[in-house]
């Protein structure tokens, strides 16, 4: 059985050109990347993306569709249209996986499409589309319901899932329980630490409170053969290039030591 493979998400360098990101992570020993679609033209262009990956010796293992509020105008407002465009780009760039977010609570049409139409799109194109777990946003002591249930129930009935460790922490979910509940549907992990203070901090592994060593050991023992993508906030390292490189290398070494 093939083990998990490690990627580095370009989300860490959201405002930088994709070519710069590929060059930096390659220099720090990464061989795989997850590309987050942003306003950067290269992140939307399969030809440019594939060329940059080839030039820097990086394999693109996942494409994150523009599902964030800051990318809401990229590829239009319709989540189904965004997924369709992302699948087309993934096909042309030979990327096997598209990652996106679950519906907001008012997006009943999108929710129905995920269950009824998405499996056919995957079968037709050969591209896996995986939906990630989200989390509640609290206003005072009350949760602000933006997604369907603000819990794992919203992901029932979907064939391919992403486990985001920081999102799980905000939702107060146990990582091992989420992994076991997702079971064979889990195909991708967004790995980061969390400060444990109720917000989505996406810290580098080891900088927060999550038991990531145990989680990775459990993931490996389960026979997981998908992709693990470091999706981290590195803003405090960006002004000191040497510290940034050291952190990139240390994260890679930490995770690789736990993967088969």
C-alpha positions as CSV (number, residue, x, y, z in Angstrom):
1,X,0.0,0.0,0.0
2,X,1.3,3.4,-0.9
3,X,1.7,5.8,2.0
4,X,0.7,9.4,2.3
5,X,2.6,12.1,0.4
6,X,3.5,15.6,1.6
7,X,2.5,18.8,-0.1
8,X,3.0,22.5,0.8
9,X,0.1,24.8,0.3
10,X,0.7,28.1,-1.5
11,X,-1.9,29.6,0.8
12,X,1.1,30.5,3.1
13,X,2.3,33.0,0.5
14,X,-1.1,34.2,-0.6
15,X,0.1,37.6,-2.0
16,X,3.2,36.3,-3.7
17,X,3.5,35.1,-7.3
18,X,3.2,31.3,-7.6
19,X,6.6,31.0,-9.2
20,X,8.3,32.5,-6.1
21,X,6.4,30.0,-3.9
22,X,7.5,27.0,-6.0
23,X,11.1,28.2,-6.0
24,X,11.2,28.7,-2.3
25,X,9.6,25.4,-1.3
26,X,11.7,23.5,-3.7
27,X,14.8,25.0,-2.2
28,X,13.6,23.8,1.2
29,X,13.2,20.2,0.1
30,X,9.5,20.0,-0.8
31,X,8.6,18.0,-3.9
32,X,4.8,18.5,-3.8
33,X,2.5,21.5,-3.6
34,X,-1.1,22.4,-3.2
35,X,-2.1,25.5,-5.2
36,X,-4.7,27.8,-3.8
37,X,-6.4,29.7,-6.6
38,X,-6.1,33.4,-6.0
39,X,-6.0,36.6,-8.1
40,X,-2.5,35.6,-9.3
41,X,-3.0,34.7,-13.0
42,X,-0.6,31.8,-12.7
43,X,-2.8,30.1,-10.1
44,X,-5.7,30.1,-12.5
45,X,-3.8,29.1,-15.7
46,X,-3.1,25.4,-16.1
47,X,-0.4,25.9,-18.7
48,X,1.5,28.5,-16.5
49,X,1.0,26.4,-13.4
50,X,2.3,23.2,-15.0
51,X,5.3,25.0,-16.5
52,X,6.2,26.6,-13.2
53,X,5.9,23.2,-11.4
54,X,8.1,21.6,-14.0
55,X,10.7,24.3,-13.9
56,X,11.1,24.0,-10.1
57,X,10.7,20.2,-9.9
58,X,7.5,20.3,-7.9
59,X,4.5,18.1,-8.4
60,X,1.1,19.7,-7.9
61,X,-1.0,17.3,-5.9
62,X,-4.1,19.4,-5.2
63,X,-5.8,22.6,-6.4
64,X,-7.8,24.6,-3.9
65,X,-10.8,26.2,-5.6
66,X,-11.4,29.9,-4.7
67,X,-13.8,29.4,-1.9
68,X,-12.5,32.1,0.5
69,X,-14.3,35.4,1.0
70,X,-11.1,37.2,-0.3
71,X,-11.4,35.2,-3.5
72,X,-15.2,35.4,-3.8
73,X,-14.9,37.3,-7.2
74,X,-12.5,34.8,-8.7
75,X,-14.3,32.7,-11.3
76,X,-17.7,34.2,-10.4
77,X,-20.0,33.9,-7.4
78,X,-21.5,30.5,-8.1
79,X,-19.8,27.7,-6.1
80,X,-20.8,25.1,-8.6
81,X,-19.3,27.1,-11.4
82,X,-16.1,27.6,-9.4
83,X,-15.8,23.8,-8.9
84,X,-16.4,23.2,-12.6
85,X,-13.7,25.7,-13.6
86,X,-11.3,24.2,-11.0
87,X,-11.9,20.7,-12.4
88,X,-11.1,21.9,-15.9
89,X,-7.9,23.5,-14.7
90,X,-7.0,20.4,-12.8
91,X,-7.6,18.2,-15.9
92,X,-5.4,20.4,-18.1
93,X,-2.6,20.7,-15.5
94,X,-2.8,17.0,-14.6
95,X,-3.7,17.7,-10.9
96,X,-5.7,14.7,-9.4
97,X,-7.6,16.5,-6.6
98,X,-9.7,19.7,-6.2
99,X,-10.4,20.9,-2.7
100,X,-13.3,23.2,-1.8
101,X,-15.6,24.3,1.0
102,X,-19.1,23.0,2.0
103,X,-22.2,25.0,1.4
104,X,-23.4,27.9,3.4
105,X,-26.7,27.2,5.1
106,X,-28.7,29.1,2.5
107,X,-27.1,27.3,-0.5
108,X,-29.6,24.5,-0.7
109,X,-29.0,24.1,-4.5
110,X,-25.3,23.7,-4.0
111,X,-25.8,21.2,-1.2
112,X,-28.1,19.1,-3.4
113,X,-25.6,19.3,-6.3
114,X,-22.8,18.0,-4.2
115,X,-24.8,14.8,-3.4
116,X,-26.6,14.3,-6.7
117,X,-24.4,15.7,-9.5
118,X,-20.8,15.8,-8.2
119,X,-20.2,12.0,-8.3
120,X,-21.0,12.1,-12.0
121,X,-18.6,14.9,-12.7
122,X,-15.9,13.1,-10.9
123,X,-16.5,9.9,-12.8
124,X,-16.6,11.7,-16.1
125,X,-13.4,13.8,-15.6
126,X,-11.3,11.5,-13.3
127,X,-10.8,14.4,-10.9
128,X,-11.6,13.9,-7.2
129,X,-13.4,16.8,-5.6
130,X,-13.0,16.8,-1.8
131,X,-15.0,18.9,0.7
132,X,-13.3,20.1,3.9
133,X,-14.7,20.4,7.4
134,X,-15.4,23.9,8.6
135,X,-16.1,25.5,12.0
136,X,-18.6,27.7,13.9
137,X,-17.9,31.4,14.2
138,X,-18.9,32.7,17.6
139,X,-20.3,36.1,18.4
140,X,-20.1,36.4,22.1
141,X,-21.3,33.1,23.4
142,X,-23.5,32.3,20.4
143,X,-22.4,30.5,17.2
144,X,-23.0,32.3,14.0
145,X,-24.4,29.7,11.6
146,X,-22.8,30.2,8.2
147,X,-22.4,26.6,7.0
148,X,-25.1,23.9,6.9
149,X,-24.9,22.5,10.4
150,X,-21.6,23.9,11.6
151,X,-20.7,20.3,12.4
152,X,-19.6,17.1,10.7
153,X,-23.2,16.3,9.9
154,X,-23.0,18.6,6.9
155,X,-20.4,16.3,5.3
156,X,-22.5,13.1,5.5
157,X,-23.4,11.7,2.1
158,X,-20.3,13.1,0.5
159,X,-17.7,10.7,-1.0
160,X,-14.5,12.6,-0.6
161,X,-13.5,14.7,2.4
162,X,-10.6,16.9,3.6
163,X,-9.7,17.0,7.3
164,X,-8.5,20.5,8.3
165,X,-6.8,20.1,11.7
166,X,-7.1,23.8,12.7
167,X,-10.8,23.9,11.6
168,X,-11.4,20.8,13.8
169,X,-9.8,22.5,16.7
170,X,-12.0,25.6,16.4
171,X,-15.0,23.3,16.3
172,X,-13.7,21.4,19.4
173,X,-13.5,18.1,17.6
174,X,-11.0,15.4,18.5
175,X,-8.7,14.8,15.6
176,X,-8.7,11.0,15.9
177,X,-12.4,10.9,16.2
178,X,-12.8,13.0,13.0
179,X,-10.3,10.8,11.2
180,X,-12.2,7.7,12.2
181,X,-15.6,9.1,11.3
182,X,-14.4,10.2,7.9
183,X,-12.8,6.7,7.3
184,X,-12.2,5.8,3.7
185,X,-13.8,9.0,2.5
186,X,-10.8,11.0,3.8
187,X,-8.4,11.7,0.9
188,X,-6.6,14.9,1.9
189,X,-5.4,16.6,5.1
190,X,-4.8,20.3,5.7
191,X,-2.2,20.1,8.5
192,X,-1.6,22.9,10.9
193,X,-1.5,23.6,14.6
194,X,-4.0,25.8,16.5
195,X,-3.5,28.2,19.4
196,X,-6.5,26.7,21.3
197,X,-8.1,30.1,21.8
198,X,-11.2,29.6,19.6
199,X,-10.0,31.0,16.2
200,X,-8.6,29.5,13.1
201,X,-4.9,30.2,13.6
202,X,-3.3,27.7,11.2
203,X,0.0,27.7,13.1
204,X,3.0,25.8,12.0
205,X,3.1,22.3,13.6
206,X,4.6,22.5,17.1
207,X,3.6,26.1,17.7
208,X,0.2,25.4,19.1
209,X,-1.8,22.9,21.3
210,X,-2.8,20.1,18.9
211,X,-1.4,16.6,19.4
212,X,-0.3,16.4,15.8
213,X,2.4,13.7,16.3
214,X,-0.3,11.3,17.6
215,X,-2.7,12.3,14.8
216,X,-0.1,11.6,12.1
217,X,0.8,8.3,13.7
218,X,-2.9,7.3,13.8
219,X,-3.3,8.5,10.2
220,X,-0.3,6.4,9.1
221,X,-1.5,3.3,11.0
222,X,-4.9,3.6,9.3
223,X,-3.3,3.0,5.9
224,X,-4.1,6.5,4.6
225,X,-2.7,6.8,1.1
226,X,-3.8,10.3,0.3
227,X,-2.1,13.7,0.6
228,X,-1.1,15.7,3.6
229,X,-0.7,19.4,2.9
230,X,0.9,21.9,5.2
231,X,-1.5,24.9,5.2
232,X,0.1,27.3,7.6
233,X,0.2,31.0,8.5
234,X,3.9,32.1,8.1
235,X,3.3,35.9,8.2
236,X,5.6,36.4,11.2
237,X,8.5,34.8,9.3
238,X,8.1,36.7,6.1
239,X,10.4,39.6,7.0
240,X,13.3,37.3,7.9
241,X,14.2,35.1,5.0
242,X,16.6,32.8,6.9
243,X,14.1,32.1,9.7
244,X,11.5,31.4,7.1
245,X,13.7,28.9,5.3
246,X,14.6,27.3,8.6
247,X,10.9,27.0,9.5
248,X,10.0,25.5,6.2
249,X,12.7,22.9,6.5
250,X,11.8,22.0,10.1
251,X,8.1,21.6,9.3
252,X,9.0,19.3,6.4
253,X,11.3,17.2,8.5
254,X,8.8,16.9,11.4
255,X,6.0,15.7,9.1
256,X,8.1,13.4,7.0
257,X,9.4,11.6,10.1
258,X,5.8,10.6,10.8
259,X,4.8,9.6,7.3
260,X,5.7,6.2,5.9
